[in-house]
Amino acid sequence: MFNTSRRSLLKTLVGTALLGATTTASAQSGAGAGVIKVVVPFVAGGITDQVARGVLDRVSKSLAQTIVIENRPGAGSRIGSEAVMRADPDGTTLLFTNPSYTILPITDAAVKYDPVKALMPVALVGTYGLPVVVSSRLNVGTLGEFIAHARNNPGKLSYGSAGMGSGAHFAGEFFQRLTGIEMVHVPYKSTSAAIIDVAGGVLDLTFDATAKSYADAGKVKIVAVTGAHRDPRLPNVPTAAESGLKEYVLSSWLGVFAPPGTPTPLVERLNKAVNAALADPTLVKQLEDLGITTAGGPPAALATSVQQDMAVYRRIATDAKLTFKP
């Protein structure tokens, strides 16, 4: 009886130990069900979606795991972002997003999350500036000439954005504050709609990462970029800072986040896989063709970008006295 009980107890202990080891190994590997779902909180085909697919294809091979991209657009990226915040912290659900993640709490009173705490930074994928795009009907060829023209025509020029609180809206308000010019803001549902009207001469200005094809066709002029560095597709186009507007630096980013509470070993494993992908020269060229400068580095690099964004966009909203509906 004693021996039988002892054998039973040993089986139980060994089984428990093996189960614990298996669970730990699964958590550390991020294997889960063998599939990693990455939420992109925007429609398919946009810049963020294109970059996500290029990067994650290589991450999938590095991890030897299937990665499925789920586009969950809506509410300015809030729907997709908050879905990941509620997901299990087991490494099988991630978010691939841009500064909308940090802008939302500033522009939408219904958003209650703190961007610093709501998700765990995994990796900073890349950075990019927004081309400053002007209508070809304007007789200007540089940023300085556009500013001079706008000052001579206060309130007569217009700029378009992807809507109230969008990145282009903030870019336009920041631009006006620094230069002292006055323009009429025209919100659209997307920057693609705005640039069509700039090309058609309906609008005078917009900020759009997809402007190169319009510029190549002679339909618009790109007079500067808002980033800290020149757009790799536009090596002859200066930054706004190089054009004399020293304070006008707005760099956007693309990054990967995990649900809160994701174990550090999992985050480190995912970060390593993303960095390995970004070391691929073919991917670097692919991203450059989209206007993206690859970044990489530890999760802290993405955390820093989030914190800097919050400070910059809050300052712009305060200085420009921007108010948004709840």
Secondary structure, DSSP 8 states (H G I E B T S, - for coil): -HHHHHHHHHHHHHHHHHHHHHHHHHHHHT-TTSEEEEEESS-TTSHHHHHHHHHHHHHHHHHTSEEEEEE---GGGHHHHHHHHTS-SSSSEEEEE-THHHHHHHH-TT----TTTSSEEEEEEEEEE-EEEEETTSS--SHHHHHHHHHHSTTTEEEEESSTTSHHHHHHHHHHHHH---EEEEE-S-HHHHHHHHHTTS-SEEE-TTTHHHHHTTSEEEEEE-SSS--TT-TTS-BTTTTT-TT---EEEEEEEE-TT--HHHHHHHHHHHHHHHT-HHHHHHHHTTT-EE----HHHHHHHHHHHHHHHHHHHHHTT-----
